[in-house]
Amino acid sequence: MKLFLAGATGAVGSLLLPLAEASGHAVVPHVRPRSAAKSRLAQHPNACIADLGDTEAISAAMRGCGAAVCLVGTMRSRFSSGDSYEASDIGAVREVVTAAKLAGVPRVVLLSSLGAGGLGAYLQAKGEAERIVRASGLAYAIARPGAFASPEDAPQGLHGARHFPGFGKAFFAGLGAVGLEGFAHRYGPMPLDVLARALLRAAEGRADGCILHGDDLQRLAAS
């Protein structure tokens, strides 16, 4: 299968891309023009270097793809440079969905967040992004992980979810010792490699119409 990957330069995308290629899929990584000079993905043979708002270029890059995976999101720390939830967490999803429909891509996979649609501007933006995907008429899968469990030197605040230091991981691990394994699996920190595998399985069509929380994502990754 051929996959379009928006957010290919991020922490999750950098794991998902080689995983998909190792599984035999062709990947079209999206790279923003302003990032192309410093991104090695700009040299990828299938790279799509264009703004997501350039519907013509994005839809052309998506032709022949079996799924579009959207990992795009932002953080408050980027607001000073002109970014916003409206632009990155809502607008980017709308642009990916629009281009996918024009290109005839049958499926969209969205990386959302635990609590999407809840209180606060970030979760409200994630809820609206999910609404756009569900209303698209395309097959979809929506991932709602909690915080990401990543190496200690990984970036903080990926996709708005806090990096979990050792004590946070230990807290959720301790829940299993008192009979709360289900809670820990559903709401605890999600290892980035597990999340990447689950997203790939969703792109392959194994979770259509599903909203996937932590325990769902772990099962899907293991399938």
Sine and cosine of phi, psi and omega as CSV:
sin_phi,cos_phi,sin_psi,cos_psi,sin_omega,cos_omega
0.00,0.00,0.37,-0.93,0.06,-1.00
-0.93,-0.36,0.74,-0.67,-0.05,-1.00
-0.86,-0.51,0.66,-0.75,0.17,-0.98
-0.99,-0.13,0.76,-0.65,-0.10,-1.00
-0.85,-0.53,0.97,-0.23,0.10,-1.00
-1.00,-0.02,0.80,-0.60,-0.13,-0.99
1.00,-0.05,0.44,0.90,-0.07,-1.00
-0.92,0.39,-0.39,0.92,-0.07,-1.00
-1.00,0.04,-0.10,0.99,-0.02,-1.00
-0.99,0.13,-0.03,-1.00,-0.07,-1.00
-0.89,0.46,-0.68,0.73,0.00,-1.00
-0.96,0.28,-0.71,0.71,-0.01,-1.00
-0.87,0.49,-0.59,0.81,-0.02,-1.00
-0.93,0.37,-0.34,0.94,0.11,-0.99
-1.00,-0.03,-0.61,0.79,-0.05,-1.00
-0.93,0.38,-0.62,0.78,-0.06,-1.00
-0.87,0.50,-0.83,0.56,0.01,-1.00
-0.91,0.41,-0.50,0.86,0.04,-1.00
-0.90,0.44,-0.69,0.72,0.02,-1.00
-0.90,0.43,-0.68,0.73,-0.01,-1.00
-0.92,0.39,-0.59,0.81,0.04,-1.00
-0.92,0.39,-0.40,0.92,0.03,-1.00
-1.00,0.06,0.03,1.00,0.06,-1.00
0.99,-0.11,0.09,1.00,0.00,-1.00
-1.00,0.00,0.54,-0.84,0.17,-0.99
-1.00,0.04,0.68,-0.73,-0.05,-1.00
-0.87,-0.50,0.71,-0.71,0.12,-0.99
-0.96,-0.29,0.99,-0.13,-0.01,-1.00
-0.99,0.16,0.74,-0.67,0.05,-1.00
-1.00,0.05,0.71,-0.70,0.04,-1.00
-0.75,-0.66,0.80,-0.60,0.07,-1.00
-0.92,0.39,0.63,-0.77,0.01,-1.00
-0.81,0.58,-0.60,0.80,-0.03,-1.00
-0.94,0.34,-0.28,0.96,0.01,-1.00
-0.98,-0.20,-0.15,0.99,-0.17,-0.99
-0.88,0.47,-0.61,0.79,-0.08,-1.00
-0.91,0.42,-0.47,0.88,-0.05,-1.00
-0.94,-0.35,0.10,1.00,-0.03,-1.00
-0.95,-0.32,0.79,-0.61,0.05,-1.00
-0.92,0.40,-0.37,0.93,0.00,-1.00
-0.93,0.38,-0.32,0.95,0.06,-1.00
-0.89,0.46,-0.35,0.94,0.02,-1.00
-1.00,-0.04,-0.04,1.00,0.02,-1.00
-0.89,0.45,0.67,-0.74,-0.07,-1.00
-0.87,0.49,-0.41,0.91,0.00,-1.00
-0.96,-0.27,0.17,0.99,-0.12,-0.99
-0.85,0.53,0.67,-0.74,0.13,-0.99
-0.95,-0.30,0.96,-0.29,-0.01,-1.00
-0.98,-0.19,0.99,-0.16,-0.05,-1.00
-0.21,-0.98,0.41,-0.91,0.14,-0.99
-0.94,0.33,0.58,-0.82,0.02,-1.00
-0.88,0.47,-0.42,0.91,0.04,-1.00
-0.96,0.29,-0.18,0.98,0.06,-1.00
-0.99,0.11,0.99,0.16,-0.13,-0.99
-0.85,0.53,-0.63,0.78,-0.03,-1.00
-0.89,0.46,-0.73,0.69,-0.02,-1.00
-0.93,0.36,-0.65,0.76,-0.03,-1.00
-0.93,0.36,-0.69,0.72,0.00,-1.00
-0.91,0.41,-0.57,0.82,0.06,-1.00
-0.90,0.44,-0.65,0.76,0.01,-1.00
-0.93,0.36,-0.44,0.90,-0.03,-1.00
-0.99,0.12,-0.25,0.97,-0.08,-1.00
-0.86,0.52,0.75,-0.66,-0.03,-1.00
1.00,0.02,-0.08,1.00,0.01,-1.00
-0.98,0.18,0.58,-0.82,0.06,-1.00
-1.00,0.01,-0.27,0.96,0.01,-1.00
-0.34,-0.94,0.49,-0.87,0.16,-0.99
-0.91,-0.41,0.82,-0.57,-0.01,-1.00
-0.95,-0.30,0.82,-0.57,-0.05,-1.00
-0.92,-0.39,0.92,-0.39,0.00,-1.00
-0.93,-0.38,0.21,0.98,-0.14,-0.99
-0.97,0.26,0.66,-0.75,0.07,-1.00
-0.21,-0.98,0.13,-0.99,-0.02,-1.00
-0.67,-0.75,-0.02,-1.00,0.02,-1.00
-0.69,-0.73,0.35,-0.94,0.01,-1.00
-0.86,0.51,-0.52,0.85,-0.02,-1.00
-0.89,0.46,-0.30,0.95,0.00,-1.00
-1.00,-0.09,-0.07,1.00,-0.04,-1.00
-0.89,0.46,-0.55,0.84,-0.04,-1.00
-0.91,0.42,-0.35,0.94,0.03,-1.00
-1.00,-0.09,0.14,0.99,0.07,-1.00
0.98,-0.19,-0.01,1.00,0.03,-1.00
-0.98,0.18,0.27,-0.96,0.01,-1.00
-0.32,-0.95,0.29,-0.96,0.09,-1.00
-0.89,0.45,-0.62,0.78,0.00,-1.00
-0.87,0.49,-0.66,0.75,-0.04,-1.00
-0.97,0.23,-0.74,0.68,-0.15,-0.99
-1.00,-0.06,-0.60,0.80,-0.07,-1.00
-1.00,-0.07,-0.35,0.94,0.05,-1.00
-0.92,-0.39,-0.82,0.57,-0.07,-1.00
-0.87,0.50,-0.67,0.74,-0.01,-1.00
-0.90,0.45,-0.64,0.77,0.02,-1.00
-0.92,0.40,-0.68,0.74,0.03,-1.00
-0.86,0.50,-0.67,0.74,-0.01,-1.00
-0.92,0.38,-0.64,0.77,0.04,-1.00
-0.90,0.43,-0.69,0.72,0.00,-1.00
-0.90,0.43,-0.69,0.72,0.01,-1.00
-0.87,0.50,-0.74,0.68,-0.01,-1.00
-0.91,0.41,-0.62,0.79,0.00,-1.00
-0.89,0.46,-0.67,0.74,0.01,-1.00
-0.91,0.42,-0.66,0.75,0.02,-1.00
-0.91,0.42,-0.57,0.82,-0.06,-1.00
-1.00,0.08,-0.13,0.99,-0.02,-1.00
0.98,0.19,0.39,0.92,0.06,-1.00
-0.96,0.27,0.79,-0.61,-0.13,-0.99
-0.99,0.13,-0.27,0.96,-0.19,-0.98
-0.62,-0.79,0.62,-0.78,0.11,-0.99
-0.83,-0.55,0.71,-0.70,0.10,-1.00
-0.90,-0.44,0.81,-0.59,-0.09,-1.00
-0.89,-0.45,0.76,-0.65,0.18,-0.98
-1.00,0.02,0.94,-0.35,-0.01,-1.00
-0.95,-0.30,-0.64,-0.77,-0.04,-1.00
-0.47,-0.88,0.51,-0.86,0.15,-0.99
-0.82,0.57,0.76,-0.65,0.01,-1.00
1.00,0.05,0.15,0.99,-0.02,-1.00
-0.79,0.62,0.70,-0.71,-0.03,-1.00
1.00,0.01,-0.05,1.00,-0.02,-1.00
-1.00,0.10,-0.41,-0.91,-0.07,-1.00
-0.96,0.27,0.52,-0.85,0.05,-1.00
0.99,-0.12,0.46,-0.89,-0.08,-1.00
-0.89,0.45,-0.61,0.79,-0.03,-1.00
-0.91,0.43,-0.78,0.63,-0.03,-1.00
-0.93,0.37,-0.54,0.84,0.08,-1.00
-0.90,0.44,-0.65,0.76,0.03,-1.00
-0.90,0.43,-0.66,0.75,0.03,-1.00
-0.90,0.43,-0.62,0.78,0.05,-1.00
-0.89,0.45,-0.65,0.76,0.03,-1.00
-0.92,0.39,-0.63,0.77,0.05,-1.00
-0.88,0.48,-0.67,0.74,0.05,-1.00
-0.89,0.46,-0.65,0.76,0.00,-1.00
-0.87,0.49,-0.66,0.75,0.00,-1.00
-0.88,0.48,-0.68,0.74,-0.01,-1.00
-0.92,0.40,-0.72,0.70,-0.04,-1.00
-0.91,0.42,-0.53,0.85,-0.03,-1.00
-1.00,0.06,-0.01,1.00,-0.12,-0.99
-0.95,0.32,-0.39,0.92,-0.11,-0.99
1.00,0.09,-0.03,1.00,0.04,-1.00
-1.00,-0.06,0.37,-0.93,0.19,-0.98
-0.89,0.45,0.56,-0.83,-0.06,-1.00
-0.50,-0.86,0.35,-0.94,0.23,-0.97
-0.64,-0.77,0.66,-0.75,-0.03,-1.00
-0.84,-0.54,0.83,-0.56,-0.01,-1.00
-0.99,-0.16,0.77,-0.64,0.03,-1.00
-0.85,-0.53,0.94,0.33,0.06,-1.00
-0.96,0.27,0.29,-0.96,0.17,-0.98
-1.00,0.09,-0.59,-0.81,0.06,-1.00
-0.90,0.43,0.37,-0.93,-0.03,-1.00
-0.99,-0.10,0.75,-0.66,0.14,-0.99
-1.00,0.03,0.89,-0.45,-0.10,-0.99
-0.62,-0.78,0.20,-0.98,0.03,-1.00
-0.83,0.56,0.43,-0.91,-0.08,-1.00
-0.88,0.47,-0.41,0.91,-0.01,-1.00
-1.00,-0.09,0.16,0.99,0.00,-1.00
-0.96,0.28,0.39,-0.92,0.02,-1.00
-0.87,0.50,0.51,-0.86,0.04,-1.00
-1.00,0.09,0.45,-0.89,0.19,-0.98
0.93,0.36,0.53,0.85,-0.03,-1.00
-0.88,0.47,0.79,-0.61,0.00,-1.00
0.79,0.61,0.53,0.85,0.04,-1.00
0.99,0.15,-0.09,1.00,0.01,-1.00
-0.98,-0.18,0.74,-0.68,-0.09,-1.00
-0.93,0.36,0.65,-0.76,0.17,-0.98
-0.88,0.48,0.69,-0.72,-0.03,-1.00
-0.99,-0.10,0.90,-0.43,0.09,-1.00
-0.96,0.28,0.00,-1.00,-0.07,-1.00
-0.83,0.55,-0.65,0.76,-0.06,-1.00
-0.92,0.39,-0.54,0.84,0.03,-1.00
-0.92,0.39,-0.68,0.74,0.04,-1.00
-0.89,0.45,-0.65,0.76,-0.01,-1.00
-0.90,0.43,-0.59,0.81,0.01,-1.00
-0.87,0.49,-0.76,0.64,-0.02,-1.00
-0.93,0.36,-0.55,0.84,0.06,-1.00
-0.90,0.44,-0.59,0.81,0.00,-1.00
-0.92,0.39,-0.42,0.91,0.03,-1.00
-0.88,0.47,-0.55,0.83,0.02,-1.00
-0.90,0.44,-0.51,0.86,-0.03,-1.00
-0.95,0.31,-0.29,0.96,0.00,-1.00
-0.92,-0.38,0.39,0.92,0.12,-0.99
0.99,0.11,0.30,0.95,-0.03,-1.00
-0.92,-0.40,0.64,0.77,-0.02,-1.00
-0.86,0.51,-0.66,0.75,-0.03,-1.00
-0.88,0.48,-0.68,0.73,0.04,-1.00
-0.89,0.46,-0.71,0.70,-0.02,-1.00
-0.89,0.46,-0.66,0.75,-0.01,-1.00
-0.93,0.37,-0.55,0.84,-0.06,-1.00
-0.99,0.17,-0.63,0.78,-0.15,-0.99
-0.90,-0.44,-0.09,1.00,-0.04,-1.00
-0.97,0.24,0.10,-0.99,0.00,-1.00
-0.88,0.48,0.65,-0.76,-0.07,-1.00
-0.98,-0.21,0.88,-0.48,0.08,-1.00
-0.85,0.53,0.71,-0.70,-0.08,-1.00
-0.87,0.49,-0.60,0.80,-0.02,-1.00
-0.93,0.36,-0.58,0.81,0.05,-1.00
-0.91,0.41,-0.69,0.72,0.02,-1.00
-0.87,0.49,-0.68,0.73,0.00,-1.00
-0.88,0.47,-0.68,0.74,0.02,-1.00
-0.90,0.43,-0.64,0.77,0.01,-1.00
-0.91,0.42,-0.66,0.75,0.02,-1.00
-0.90,0.44,-0.61,0.80,0.05,-1.00
-0.90,0.43,-0.71,0.71,0.04,-1.00
-0.86,0.51,-0.65,0.76,0.03,-1.00
-0.90,0.43,-0.65,0.76,0.03,-1.00
-0.90,0.44,-0.49,0.87,0.03,-1.00
-0.98,0.21,-0.04,1.00,0.09,-1.00
1.00,-0.09,0.33,0.94,-0.07,-1.00
-1.00,-0.03,0.07,1.00,-0.05,-1.00
-0.55,-0.84,0.57,0.82,-0.07,-1.00
-0.87,0.50,0.69,-0.72,0.04,-1.00
0.98,0.22,0.23,0.97,-0.10,-0.99
-0.95,-0.32,0.57,-0.82,0.24,-0.97
-0.96,-0.28,0.87,-0.49,-0.22,-0.98
-0.94,-0.33,0.88,-0.47,0.11,-0.99
-1.00,-0.06,-0.10,-1.00,-0.14,-0.99
-0.82,0.57,-0.74,0.67,-0.02,-1.00
-0.92,0.38,-0.59,0.81,0.06,-1.00
-0.90,0.44,-0.68,0.74,-0.03,-1.00
-0.91,0.41,-0.63,0.78,0.04,-1.00
-0.90,0.43,-0.67,0.74,0.04,-1.00
-0.90,0.43,-0.68,0.74,-0.01,-1.00
-0.90,0.44,-0.66,0.75,0.01,-1.00
-0.88,0.47,-0.53,0.85,-0.03,-1.00
-1.00,0.09,-0.12,0.99,-0.09,-1.00
-0.98,0.21,0.00,0.00,0.00,0.00
